[in-house]
Amino acid sequence: MKRRSFIKKTGIATVGIAGTGYLYGGVLSNINANSTINIGVIGTGDRGGGLMSIINSIKGVNVIAVCDVLPFRLNKGLSKANSNPIGYLDYRKLLDNRDVDAVIVATPFNTHSKIAIDALDAGKHVYCEKTLAKGYDRIEALVNKANQSKQIFQTGHQYHSSRLYTHVVDLIQQGKVGNITAFECQWNRHGNWRRLVPEPKYEKAINWRMYREFSGGLTAELCSHQIDFVNWVLNETPNQVMGVGGVDYWKDGRETYDNVHLMYSYPKGIKAKFTCLTSNAKDGYQIKVIGDKGTIIIDTKNAWFYPEGIKKNKVVTDVDGVSGATAHWDKEKGSKINLEHLDPSKQALLDFKTAIKDNTKPISDLTTGAKAAICVQMGLDAMYNNKIVKWNKDIFPKLQQTRIIER
């Protein structure tokens, strides 16, 4: 094993995710503007490894430690950093490293809360990948801990950091589409979503997204980004959700659904629809914000505005001998919303750096992350129990158990 890939064999723990809380409003950070922020990455799979590659291009941020319970994946993760980090099999040992200023948590969904709390207790700033935490009790525990902490806490909804998305939200809130009447969101792919497994014993460790014990499936991994966006635009949370899904295409022993269809209702009557398919990739990722003055359509990199057409006078025509009134509309071409912006994941990491340096609240913070996580759990409850799930008015910040209401 190469020196840079050296594993500090101080114990083996389950894959962990670290979290931390708020510093702004409390004690000032001991990291000044000229300091390098030393990062520990917990979880070196696709997301953790990808973020490490991005960090290589960010000045003033340095990966000095990485952790994963699978040695072969840890080695792969170590090779992605250009800073010769130390490798750990136990995230708690990484947290004991006093040179680590902040951690990125990129491990399975069900581990977020526990290790985020441990990271807060260790005094680390935390970038916790979405979805924030699994289950109401774990969301509550993490929120309570983070609110008592003096550290920076950022939730990894990277589109919430996107300057394009920020600009679009501003346009919408300034009346660009008029009165919003609906959202139609989708993130469709064509593939079984599986990862290759070198040995059968690693099936659940690698394909954890397929199992309900560890995962929220498509709702937590994909829909959560767009749910967060709708909450952001409306500056409110839904009062109820209904939905259906199933394992209807990839019948391979998975437990989480291969297609989901959710409808969230918001207090002012606005409905938001979320769809994820794994059997058809037409139009891929898309958010459609529908208003009485126009529509904005957003993908991962671009956005367009389509104004509502002006209705012309009725024109009587004769078609195949049948006379009738036909209403004609102007066919206005959508105009692109031009704004230069960075890759959302890079922007999110830059925002994390800025929040730590300047002791400021991140754009995608504990509150927005917790609200999206509650919405995700509501959606899962609705589908798995075939119920309409209503938001308990006391669920945030107290985060009491959401009530499940019969149809």
N, C-alpha and C positions, 0 to 999 in steps of 0.2 A: 504494500500500500504506500502511495506517495505521501510525502510529508504533509502536503496541503490537505490530504484526505485522511489524515490521522484521526482516529476515533478515540475520544477520551472515555475509556471503558470504566465508567463509574456507576453503572447500573442500567437496567432496562425498564422503561415504563411504557404505558400505552401511549399512542400518538397523542400529543397535547396541543392545545391552543392557548396562547397567553392573552390576557386582557389587562387593561388598566383604566384608570379613571381620570378625573379632572384636575388640572393644575391651575388654570386660569382662575383668578379670584382668590387664590391661595398663595402659597410660598412661591417666590420666583424660581425659575429653573436655574440650575447651576451650569447650564450650557450657554455660553455666550455666542455672539454672532460669528466669531471666528473659530469656534470649536467644531470638531468633527463629531457627528452623531454616530455612535457605534451601535449597530443593529444585530440582534439575534433573530434568526429565522427558525420558527418552530413548524415543522412540516415541510418537506422538500419534494412534494409531488409536483404535478403540472403547474399549479398556481404559485406555490412557494418558490419553485425553481424559476418560474417566469418572472416573478417580482425581483428575484436576485439579479437576473440578467439586466433588468431595467435599472436597478440601483447602481450597477457598474458605470452607468452614464451620468449619475447625479453627483455633482461635486459637494463635498462636505458630509456625505453619508457613506458609511463603510460597514460592510458585513464582516463581523469578527467571530461569529459563532452560528452554527446551524445544528438542527436536531431532527432526527427521524428515528423511529424504532426499527425500521427495515434497513439493514446495513447497505444493501445494494442501492437502495434509493438515496440514502444519505450520501454515499460516494458520488452519485450522479449530481446531487445537489451541490456538494462541495466543489465539484468541477466547474460549476457555473459562476462562482464568485471569483473575482480577480484579486482578492485581498487575502488569500491564504488563511481562511477561517479555521477555528477549532470545531471538530465534530463531536456531537454528543448523542448518546442513545437515550438519555433520560433528560427530559426538559427541565426538571427541577435542578439539575446540576448546571444547566445553562443559566437559569435564573440566579444561581449562586455566584455567577461570574460578575464581579463588581464593575468590570470594564464595559459591560453591556448597559447602554443607556435606555434602549427601547427594543421591543420585540414585535415581530410580525407573526401573527397567528394564522396559519394556513393548513390546519389539520381538519379531520372530519367534524361535521356539524355538531354531533352530540358531545364533543369534548370541549367546545368553546368556553362554556361558562366556568367549568372547574379550573381550567388552566389560566383563563383570563383573571380569575380571582387570585390565583397563586401569583401571577405576574404583578398584579396590583400590590399584593402584600410584599413583594420583593422590591417595590419601588420603581418598577419599569414603566416607561411610557408604552402605550399599546396601540398597534394597528391590528384590529381583529377583523378578519375576513367575514363577509356576509355568509349566511345569515347569522345575526349576532349570537343567538342562543336558541336551543331546542327545548320547547315546552315552557309554559307560563312560570313554573316554579324556578327554572334556571334563569329565565329572563329577569325575574324579580331579584334573585340572589345577586346576579351580576350588576344590575342597576343599583341596588343598595350599596354594594361594595364600591362601585365606581364613584358614586355620589359622595362617599366618605373619603375618597382618595384625593391626592393633590397632583396626580399625574394627568398627562394628556391622553385622551381616549378617542380614537377614530375608528368608525365602522367602515369596512371595505366595500361600500357601494360606490365603485369608481365613477359611475356616470353622474353621481351627485357632485363630484368634483370637476366634471367636464365643463370647460368654459362655454362650449356650444350649448350644453343643456342649461347652464345658468342663464345664458342669453335668451334661450327659448322660453324658460320659465318667466323671465322678466317681461318678454313680449306678451305672453299669454295673460299675465297678471295686469298688464297695461291695457288689455282689451283687444289684442290683435285678432283673436277669433270670435270676439263678442262674448255672449253668455255661453259658457261651456254646457253642452248637453250630454256628452258621453265621451268615454275613452274606449278605444279598441286596441288591445295590445297583444302581440304574439311573439313567440320565439320558437320557431319551427326548425327542426333539423331532420336529416334522414340518415340515421345510423343507430346502432344498438346501445351507444353510450358506454360500452364496456371498455376496460383496459386489459391489456394482455397480462396474464398471470403466469409467472415462471414455474410455480408449483401450486397444486390445489390448496395447500394449507394457507396460502396468502390470498385466497379468493375474497374474503370479507375485508381484509386489511386494504386491499387495492380497489375492489369494487364495492366499497362501503355505500356508495350512492344508491345501490340497488336494494338496500336492506333498511327497513323502517326503524330498527333499533338505533342506527347510526345517522340516518338521513331523512330529509324532508323531500327527497326526490326532485322532480322538475320544479315544483312550487318554490322550494327553498333555494335551489341552485340557479334557476333562471328567472322565474316570475318575480322573485323578490326585488330585483333591480327595478322592474317596471312598476311594481306596487309602491316602492319607495318614491318613484317619480310622481305618481298620482297623488300620494299623500303630500308631497312637496308642493305641487302646483296648487292644490286645493287648500293647503294649510289646515287640514283636518284629517281625521281617521274615519273609516267606514263604520256605519252602524250595524251592518249585517253582511253576511256572505252566504251564497249557496254555490254548489258546484258538483260536478261529476268527473269521473276519470276511470281508468281501468288498465289492466294488463291485457291488451287486446291485440297487439301485433307481435311483440317480442316475447313469446311464451317460452322463456328460458329459465324459469325458476326465480326471477326477480320478485320482490315484494312491493317496491314503489312503482307507481303508475308510469306507463309509457305514453300516456296522453292525459292532459288535464284541461278542464274547461271551468273557469271560475267567474262568478259575477259578484262584484262588491257594490253595495249601495251606500252612498254617502248622504250625510244629513240634509243637504239642500236638494236632494232628489237626483243627483248625478249618478249615473251607473258607469262602472268600469269593468270591462270584460278582459280576461286574460286567458290566452290559449297557448299550450305547448304541445307540439307533436314531435314524434321521433320517426315518423314514417313518410313525411313529405316536407321538403325544405323550401317550398315556394314562398318568396318574399322574406324568408329568414326571420330576422329581428326587425320589429317595426312597432312604433307607438303612434297611434292616430288620435289627435286631440280635436274633437268635433265641436264647433260652436255655431251660433246663428249668423256669424259674419264670415266664417271661413273655417278651414281645416289646416292644421299643421301635422305633417308626417315626419317622424324622426327615425333614423336608423342609428347605427353605432358611430357614424362619422359625419353624417349630413342631415340637413333638415330642409323642408320645402313648405311654402305657404300656398294654399289654394283658396282664393276668395270665393264667396258664394256668388253664383251668376245672377244677372238681372233678368227677371222674367219679362219676356216680350209679350206683346198683345197676341191673343189667340189668332191662329191662321187656319181658315177652313180649307181643307184639302180634299181631293177626291182620290182615293186609293183603291184601285181595282173596282171602280164603280161604287164604292161605299163612301159616302160623304160624312165627314166628322170634324170635330174641333181638335186641333193639335196645338199643345203649348210648346213653344220653342224657348230654349235657354241659350244664353251666350256660353260658349265653351272657352273659358278662360284657362290659360295654361298656368300651372303652378310655377311660382318663382322660388329659386333657391335662396335660402338664408345663408349668406356668406359671412363666415367668421373663422379666422385662423385660430386653430386650437391644437393642443398637444394630445397625444394618445391619453385617454382617460386614466389608465392605470399609472402612467408616469405622472400625470397631473396630481393624482391622489397621493402619491408618494412625496411629491414636492410640497403639497399642502400639509402633509404630516410633518415634514421637516420644518416648514414655516411655523406651524403651531407650536412645536417644541422650542424653536429658537425665540419666538416672540411671545410665548406664553399666552396663546390665543385659542379660542374655541374652534375646532375644525368645522368645516362646512358639513361634512357627513359625520355627525357626532353620536354620542350615546343615545340621545333622545330619538333622533330620526331612525337610528338602527334598531332600537327597542320597539318602536311603533311598527316598523316593517316586520320585525320578527313576530310580534303579536298577530299581525295580519296573516302572515304565513301559517301560523299555528291554527288560526281560525279557519283558513282554507282547507288545511289538512283534516281538521275535525269535521268540516262540512262534507267533504268527499268520503272519508273513511266511515262516517256514521250516518251518511245520507240524511243530514239535518240542515236546517237553516241555523247558522251560528250568529248570535248577536254580540256586539261589543258591550261589555259591562262598563258603565260610565266610570266606575272606580278602578278599572283595570290598569290605568296609567295615571299617576305614578305608582299607585299602590299595587297594581298588577295582580288584582284578585282573579280568581279562576273565571274564565269566560263561560257564560251560561249557554247551554245547547238547547235550542227551542224546537219543538216538534213542528213538522210541516202542518 
